[in-house]
Amino acid sequence: MIKEKSVLVLGVGPDQGLGVALCKKFAEEGYKVFGCGRSKENMDALKKVKVSKWSIEGIVGDVTSPEDENNIFYQLDDILIS
């Protein structure tokens, strides 16, 4: 189980957007960051963002979809528990 501080940023889009900026800021502050967005391509790109302290994990999901809402947290649980 993860013991570090962690944060989930919802609504992460392209690499120049506010969501990515928030992910970077939290990572620089020492948080394990999980970014969530609808596009697999954006989430794959998020994993490549360079930050000095932690990596950023991308989770694909649409927060406007009830099915995806559950799936987002199932994915997060799988990552945190392993």
Backbone bond lengths (Angstrom), bond angles and torsions (degrees), N, CA, C in turn:
res aa  C-N    CA-C-N  psi(-1)  N-CA   C-N-CA  omega(-1)  CA-C   N-CA-C  phi
1 M - - - 1.454 - - 1.529 109.06 -
2 I 1.314 116.40 142.76 1.461 121.49 -179.12 1.527 109.61 -73.60
3 K 1.316 116.69 134.98 1.458 121.45 -179.14 1.531 111.87 -109.76
4 E 1.319 117.10 -13.23 1.456 121.00 -179.97 1.527 110.21 -73.18
5 K 1.324 114.63 163.32 1.463 120.05 173.09 1.520 107.60 -66.27
6 S 1.313 116.21 139.77 1.461 119.39 179.08 1.517 110.44 -138.11
7 V 1.336 114.54 158.32 1.460 121.33 -179.51 1.529 108.49 -144.72
8 L 1.329 115.87 145.22 1.460 123.01 176.00 1.523 107.59 -112.93
9 V 1.329 116.36 120.06 1.467 122.16 177.62 1.524 107.46 -104.36
10 L 1.330 116.01 118.49 1.462 121.54 -178.39 1.520 110.68 -94.85
11 G 1.324 116.27 149.90 1.460 121.26 175.74 1.514 113.79 79.05
12 V 1.331 116.80 34.28 1.461 121.06 -179.93 1.520 109.31 -81.00
13 G 1.318 115.87 129.51 1.461 120.85 -178.59 1.514 111.91 -118.17
14 P 1.324 116.52 -135.85 1.466 121.22 -177.37 1.523 112.40 -61.04
15 D 1.317 114.96 161.99 1.466 120.98 -171.52 1.526 115.29 -65.56
16 Q 1.295 119.02 -10.70 1.462 121.02 178.55 1.526 112.59 -103.90
17 G 1.333 117.50 7.48 1.456 120.46 -174.48 1.511 115.31 -89.18
18 L 1.318 114.77 176.36 1.455 122.49 -179.41 1.526 112.11 -63.28
19 G 1.332 117.24 -39.56 1.464 120.12 -179.33 1.517 112.49 -60.34
20 V 1.322 117.10 -43.77 1.461 121.02 178.20 1.532 110.21 -66.59
21 A 1.323 116.47 -39.35 1.469 120.08 177.80 1.529 110.44 -61.33
22 L 1.331 117.40 -41.40 1.462 120.50 176.93 1.523 111.26 -64.24
23 C 1.330 116.63 -42.42 1.467 120.25 177.79 1.518 110.64 -58.52
24 K 1.324 116.98 -46.26 1.461 121.04 179.74 1.526 111.09 -61.32
25 K 1.316 116.54 -45.02 1.473 120.90 -177.84 1.528 110.29 -61.92
26 F 1.321 117.10 -47.54 1.465 119.80 179.09 1.533 111.12 -62.14
27 A 1.322 117.13 -41.31 1.468 120.55 179.75 1.528 110.69 -63.77
28 E 1.317 117.09 -41.75 1.462 120.58 178.46 1.531 111.56 -64.92
29 E 1.315 116.76 -26.33 1.466 121.33 178.58 1.528 112.51 -84.83
30 G 1.334 116.22 0.95 1.464 119.68 174.79 1.517 116.02 99.81
31 Y 1.321 117.57 10.22 1.454 121.35 178.34 1.528 110.63 -88.13
32 K 1.312 116.59 146.46 1.469 122.31 165.88 1.522 104.06 -79.99
33 V 1.323 117.34 120.87 1.464 121.26 -169.98 1.523 111.07 -109.80
34 F 1.311 114.34 135.39 1.460 123.23 173.42 1.518 106.69 -119.45
35 G 1.320 115.87 119.19 1.456 121.00 176.90 1.511 108.92 -104.36
36 C 1.304 116.54 140.58 1.457 121.00 -178.38 1.520 109.72 -125.50
37 G 1.346 115.08 129.67 1.453 120.99 177.69 1.513 110.78 -152.34
38 R 1.319 116.72 168.98 1.465 121.51 -174.91 1.518 113.84 -76.97
39 S 1.320 117.82 -23.77 1.460 121.36 -172.23 1.530 112.08 -99.32
40 K 1.330 115.81 124.31 1.463 120.13 176.52 1.522 110.29 -61.49
41 E 1.323 116.71 -38.13 1.460 120.54 179.93 1.530 111.10 -61.27
42 N 1.332 117.13 -43.89 1.467 120.39 178.37 1.525 111.45 -66.01
43 M 1.325 116.94 -38.31 1.468 119.52 -179.56 1.528 111.00 -71.25
44 D 1.328 117.29 -34.95 1.470 119.87 174.38 1.529 110.25 -64.96
45 A 1.328 116.74 -40.59 1.466 120.81 178.42 1.525 111.09 -66.28
46 L 1.328 116.62 -33.55 1.459 121.52 -179.67 1.530 111.18 -61.58
47 K 1.317 116.59 -36.30 1.465 120.66 179.31 1.526 111.90 -64.45
48 K 1.329 117.51 -21.38 1.467 122.27 -177.40 1.522 112.87 -92.54
49 V 1.334 117.25 -4.63 1.462 120.77 179.66 1.527 108.63 -65.32
50 K 1.318 115.98 130.84 1.461 121.49 -178.09 1.526 110.85 -88.46
51 V 1.315 114.67 123.30 1.459 121.64 173.36 1.520 107.34 -135.18
52 S 1.334 116.77 153.45 1.463 118.98 -171.21 1.529 114.11 -78.04
53 K 1.315 119.05 -29.10 1.463 119.42 -172.65 1.521 114.56 -100.81
54 W 1.304 117.89 -47.50 1.458 122.12 -174.37 1.518 110.52 -133.83
55 S 1.313 115.33 164.75 1.451 120.28 170.84 1.522 108.65 -89.10
56 I 1.310 114.97 168.47 1.458 121.08 176.87 1.516 107.14 -118.40
57 E 1.308 116.67 126.17 1.464 122.88 -178.90 1.524 108.46 -98.41
58 G 1.320 117.36 132.44 1.458 121.77 178.15 1.513 112.06 -98.51
59 I 1.320 116.41 134.48 1.467 122.99 177.23 1.522 107.49 -122.01
60 V 1.331 116.41 126.05 1.462 120.56 -179.58 1.525 108.94 -85.74
61 G 1.329 115.70 127.91 1.456 120.70 177.43 1.515 110.91 179.58
62 D 1.315 115.34 154.05 1.465 122.73 179.96 1.521 108.03 -112.52
63 V 1.320 117.33 111.91 1.464 120.88 -176.35 1.527 113.20 -68.57
64 T 1.331 118.18 -8.90 1.456 120.24 176.29 1.527 111.84 -88.15
65 S 1.330 116.31 -3.78 1.464 121.36 -179.93 1.525 109.76 -107.00
66 P 1.346 118.03 120.14 1.471 120.27 179.59 1.534 113.00 -55.99
67 E 1.332 117.41 -38.35 1.467 119.89 179.08 1.525 110.58 -65.31
68 D 1.324 115.75 -42.95 1.461 119.74 -179.94 1.527 111.76 -68.10
69 E 1.332 117.69 -33.83 1.465 120.04 178.15 1.524 110.03 -55.44
70 N 1.321 116.86 -49.04 1.466 119.97 178.52 1.517 111.35 -63.25
71 N 1.324 116.93 -43.10 1.454 121.69 -178.33 1.533 111.72 -62.34
72 I 1.316 117.33 -37.82 1.466 121.21 178.23 1.525 109.84 -57.54
73 F 1.311 116.10 -47.86 1.466 119.23 -176.99 1.526 112.10 -74.54
74 Y 1.326 118.16 -29.47 1.471 120.16 172.85 1.525 109.96 -63.78
75 Q 1.352 116.53 -44.40 1.463 120.20 177.95 1.529 110.99 -61.65
76 L 1.326 116.11 -42.79 1.454 121.03 179.55 1.528 110.66 -62.76
77 D 1.324 116.77 -44.08 1.472 121.00 177.37 1.528 110.69 -59.40
78 D 1.336 117.22 -44.28 1.467 120.77 179.86 1.522 111.10 -58.78
79 I 1.325 116.15 -41.92 1.463 120.59 -179.04 1.534 110.56 -69.15
80 L 1.310 116.49 -45.77 1.459 120.43 -175.99 1.521 113.34 -69.93
81 I 1.310 117.02 -33.55 1.463 120.68 -177.34 1.524 111.86 -79.39
82 S 1.325 117.57 -30.87 1.477 119.50 -177.19 1.512 112.80 -76.74
